[in-house]
Amino acid sequence: MKRLLGIALTCFAWNAAMGAAPANKPLVLADQGSFFVGGETKSSNPPGTAAGAGAADVTVNQMYVQYQAPTAGSHHVPVVMVHGCCLSSKTWETTPDGRMGWSEYFVRKNRSVYLADQVSRARSGFDATIINAVKSGAAPPRQLPNVLMASHQTSWTLFRFGPTFNTAFPDEQFPVQAADELYKQMIPDVNALLPMPNPTWKNMRRWEFNYTAQC
């Protein structure tokens, strides 16, 4: 089995990298598709279910993955791209200002690329059973999960676009003129519904700091 190379590109170096890829040539693939991994079955009785209707099982905590494989024979290990908090695999498809994204870039460099939507976000969905239980009165409101939504200000600081909100560093490489397009990609994060231990906001910030220090 081929090893999977996981990457999280928090150091923005788009300008030089994307300029080196032949974006003007057709992108020819040997294969593309999608699949789900993981998942578990649990009982669910959503509001409005008739009494005595019997078991209602659902699958939760599955993760959606899409992939593209180049036509040329390649002995390179595949590249797996994993987004961060409040985002989805859209992050890797196209830059906020419309240039080639990292996914296409690596495919054009003869690497198969796998893009994952982390569980509790985007096409992977989330476990709604506790929400339905609260709505039906079977669980108290205090059990409702926290839904994390990253603000524009948080995103600006987290990605280190500049010293203060809407003020960019002089040598900033991220296309800050397209920041509004990035904000559209920020989606609700329901990590609070994941089994413990789970990647909390604090742990993710610590991981990002350690990774970025090496870039």
DRENDOMI-750184 format. One record per residue (C-alpha): residue in three letters; chain; x, y, z. Coordinates in Angstrom, 3 decimals. Layout:
  rest  kette        c1        c2        c3
   Ala      A         X         Y         Z
...
//
This chain:
  rest  kette        c1        c2        c3
   Met      A     0.000     0.000     0.000
   Lys      A     1.276     3.416    -0.893
   Arg      A     2.040     5.781     1.909
   Leu      A    -0.002     8.942     2.016
   Leu      A     1.776    12.224     2.402
   Gly      A    -0.297    14.580     4.521
   Ile      A     0.344    18.300     4.180
   Ala      A    -1.025    21.461     5.735
   Leu      A     0.343    24.481     3.891
   Thr      A     0.122    27.373     6.322
   Cys      A     3.007    29.301     4.764
   Phe      A     1.548    31.163     1.789
   Ala      A     3.951    30.976    -1.152
   Trp      A     1.413    31.014    -3.965
   Asn      A     2.955    33.553    -6.291
   Ala      A     6.169    31.702    -7.112
   Ala      A     4.714    28.205    -6.946
   Met      A     1.678    28.805    -9.139
   Gly      A     3.697    30.737   -11.663
   Ala      A     5.835    27.651   -12.268
   Ala      A     2.890    25.386   -13.161
   Pro      A     1.639    25.077   -16.787
   Ala      A    -1.873    26.338   -16.042
   Asn      A    -2.444    27.182   -19.713
   Lys      A    -2.300    23.507   -20.720
   Pro      A    -5.316    21.157   -20.479
   Leu      A    -5.520    19.218   -17.243
   Val      A    -5.677    15.547   -18.295
   Leu      A    -6.531    12.923   -15.688
   Ala      A    -6.376     9.154   -15.505
   Asp      A    -9.032     9.043   -12.805
   Gln      A   -11.082    11.165   -10.448
   Gly      A   -13.801    10.457    -7.971
   Ser      A   -14.837    10.538    -4.337
   Phe      A   -15.576     8.242    -1.426
   Phe      A   -16.330     8.206     2.297
   Val      A   -14.117     6.739     5.017
   Gly      A   -14.957     5.858     8.598
   Gly      A   -18.425     6.250    10.032
   Glu      A   -20.426     4.519    12.715
   Thr      A   -24.061     3.569    13.169
   Lys      A   -26.180     4.962    15.998
   Ser      A   -29.866     5.161    16.811
   Ser      A   -31.745     8.331    16.041
   Asn      A   -35.332     9.355    16.642
   Pro      A   -35.768    12.734    14.962
   Pro      A   -38.634    15.031    16.015
   Gly      A   -41.911    14.072    14.399
   Thr      A   -41.180    10.342    14.347
   Ala      A   -44.373     8.454    15.035
   Ala      A   -44.547     6.487    18.260
   Gly      A   -43.782     2.837    17.715
   Ala      A   -42.192     3.497    14.344
   Gly      A   -39.313     1.221    15.265
   Ala      A   -35.563     1.692    15.086
   Ala      A   -34.145     4.601    13.102
   Asp      A   -30.426     4.077    12.529
   Val      A   -28.136     6.679    10.968
   Thr      A   -24.459     6.787    10.012
   Val      A   -22.358     9.538    11.585
   Asn      A   -18.699    10.617    11.738
   Gln      A   -17.918     9.580     8.159
   Met      A   -15.440    11.685     6.155
   Tyr      A   -15.829    12.721     2.511
   Val      A   -12.746    12.527     0.281
   Gln      A   -12.372    13.531    -3.373
   Tyr      A    -9.368    12.684    -5.515
   Gln      A    -7.679    13.255    -8.869
   Ala      A    -4.955    11.124   -10.442
   Pro      A    -2.751    12.297   -13.356
   Thr      A    -2.479    10.315   -16.576
   Ala      A     1.294     9.995   -16.585
   Gly      A     2.723     7.035   -14.701
   Ser      A     3.917     8.218   -11.311
   His      A     5.850     6.550    -8.536
   His      A     5.314     9.512    -6.220
   Val      A     3.353     8.982    -3.027
   Pro      A    -0.126    10.564    -3.148
   Val      A    -0.644    13.930    -1.488
   Val      A    -3.422    14.281     1.086
   Met      A    -4.538    17.839     1.827
   Val      A    -6.382    18.541     5.059
   His      A    -8.021    21.900     5.756
   Gly      A    -8.087    23.671     9.083
   Cys      A   -10.757    25.015    11.380
   Cys      A   -13.963    26.402     9.883
   Leu      A   -12.887    25.519     6.338
   Ser      A   -13.372    22.678     3.853
   Ser      A   -11.362    21.134     1.033
   Lys      A   -12.420    24.109    -1.101
   Thr      A    -9.340    25.735     0.446
   Trp      A    -7.087    23.717    -1.866
   Glu      A    -9.069    23.970    -5.113
   Thr      A    -8.652    27.600    -6.184
   Thr      A    -7.033    30.611    -4.530
   Pro      A    -9.387    33.341    -3.258
   Asp      A    -8.308    35.588    -6.158
   Gly      A    -8.995    32.889    -8.773
   Arg      A    -5.556    31.408    -9.438
   Met      A    -4.636    27.752    -9.520
   Gly      A    -4.953    26.041    -6.159
   Trp      A    -2.539    23.616    -4.534
   Ser      A    -4.656    20.628    -5.573
   Glu      A    -4.356    21.292    -9.305
   Tyr      A    -0.736    22.350    -8.890
   Phe      A     0.296    18.982    -7.458
   Val      A    -1.758    17.034   -10.013
   Arg      A     0.059    18.933   -12.763
   Lys      A     3.291    17.925   -11.028
   Asn      A     2.289    14.281   -11.540
   Arg      A     1.019    13.608    -8.008
   Ser      A    -2.314    12.059    -7.148
   Val      A    -4.155    14.377    -4.759
   Tyr      A    -6.767    13.555    -2.120
   Leu      A    -8.877    16.324    -0.544
   Ala      A   -10.725    15.608     2.696
   Asp      A   -13.620    17.442     4.316
   Gln      A   -13.044    16.914     8.019
   Val      A   -15.858    15.289     9.961
   Ser      A   -18.348    17.847    11.314
   Arg      A   -17.945    20.156     8.314
   Ala      A   -18.999    20.561     4.674
   Arg      A   -19.790    17.363     2.738
   Ser      A   -18.831    15.140     5.653
   Gly      A   -21.791    16.501     7.603
   Phe      A   -22.191    16.259    11.378
   Asp      A   -23.959    14.174    14.006
   Ala      A   -27.333    15.858    14.513
   Thr      A   -28.784    13.322    16.953
   Ile      A   -28.211    15.407    20.085
   Ile      A   -29.737    18.468    18.386
   Asn      A   -32.851    16.473    17.540
   Ala      A   -32.942    15.032    21.053
   Val      A   -32.954    18.536    22.561
   Lys      A   -35.633    19.704    20.134
   Ser      A   -37.864    16.761    21.020
   Gly      A   -37.357    17.307    24.767
   Ala      A   -35.453    14.064    25.285
   Ala      A   -32.291    15.978    26.303
   Pro      A   -31.797    19.306    28.129
   Pro      A   -30.764    22.447    26.181
   Arg      A   -27.384    22.527    27.960
   Gln      A   -26.366    19.523    25.860
   Leu      A   -26.555    21.521    22.635
   Pro      A   -23.075    21.695    21.053
   Asn      A   -21.075    24.849    20.552
   Val      A   -20.959    25.842    16.886
   Leu      A   -17.680    27.564    16.104
   Met      A   -17.756    30.300    13.465
   Ala      A   -14.521    32.106    12.612
   Ser      A   -14.974    35.848    12.149
   His      A   -13.246    38.022     9.569
   Gln      A   -11.123    39.496    12.337
   Thr      A   -10.119    36.058    13.649
   Ser      A    -9.197    34.879    10.164
   Trp      A    -7.049    37.968     9.554
   Thr      A    -5.131    37.374    12.777
   Leu      A    -4.940    33.586    12.495
   Phe      A    -3.473    33.659     8.997
   Arg      A    -1.159    36.554     9.914
   Phe      A    -2.216    38.852     7.082
   Gly      A    -1.183    41.962     8.973
   Pro      A    -0.577    43.636    12.362
   Thr      A    -4.207    44.795    12.672
   Phe      A    -7.472    43.928    10.935
   Asn      A    -7.576    45.197     7.321
   Thr      A    -3.944    46.365     7.533
   Ala      A    -1.591    44.007     5.683
   Phe      A     2.114    43.477     6.216
   Pro      A     4.181    45.211     3.490
   Asp      A     5.570    41.867     2.269
   Glu      A     2.310    39.900     2.652
   Gln      A     2.037    37.197    -0.039
   Phe      A    -1.619    36.351     0.505
   Pro      A    -3.851    38.261    -1.961
   Val      A    -5.513    40.389     0.724
   Gln      A    -7.550    42.228    -1.909
   Ala      A    -9.512    38.957    -2.213
   Ala      A    -9.958    38.443     1.537
   Asp      A   -13.745    38.644     1.159
   Glu      A   -13.611    35.536    -1.030
   Leu      A   -11.739    33.717     1.726
   Tyr      A   -14.354    34.781     4.295
   Lys      A   -17.032    33.122     2.129
   Gln      A   -15.196    29.829     2.613
   Met      A   -15.413    30.010     6.423
   Ile      A   -18.202    27.614     7.426
   Pro      A   -19.750    26.524    10.752
   Asp      A   -17.569    24.053    12.633
   Val      A   -19.323    21.491    14.834
   Asn      A   -16.228    19.770    16.220
   Ala      A   -17.933    19.826    19.611
   Leu      A   -20.002    16.860    18.408
   Leu      A   -16.960    14.662    17.803
   Pro      A   -15.999    11.925    20.278
   Met      A   -13.413    12.925    22.850
   Pro      A   -10.555    13.572    22.630
   Asn      A   -11.078    15.791    19.606
   Pro      A    -9.005    18.556    17.960
   Thr      A    -9.994    21.588    19.998
   Trp      A    -9.394    25.187    18.967
   Lys      A    -6.584    25.472    21.534
   Asn      A    -4.841    22.327    20.292
   Met      A    -5.134    23.417    16.655
   Arg      A    -3.610    26.809    17.437
   Arg      A    -0.695    25.096    19.207
   Trp      A    -0.163    22.751    16.246
   Glu      A    -0.296    25.596    13.734
   Phe      A     2.255    27.635    15.711
   Asn      A     4.679    24.705    15.880
   Tyr      A     4.288    23.954    12.171
   Thr      A     4.590    27.558    11.014
   Ala      A     7.752    28.042    13.077
   Gln      A     9.411    25.470    10.830
   Cys      A     8.396    27.148     7.543
//
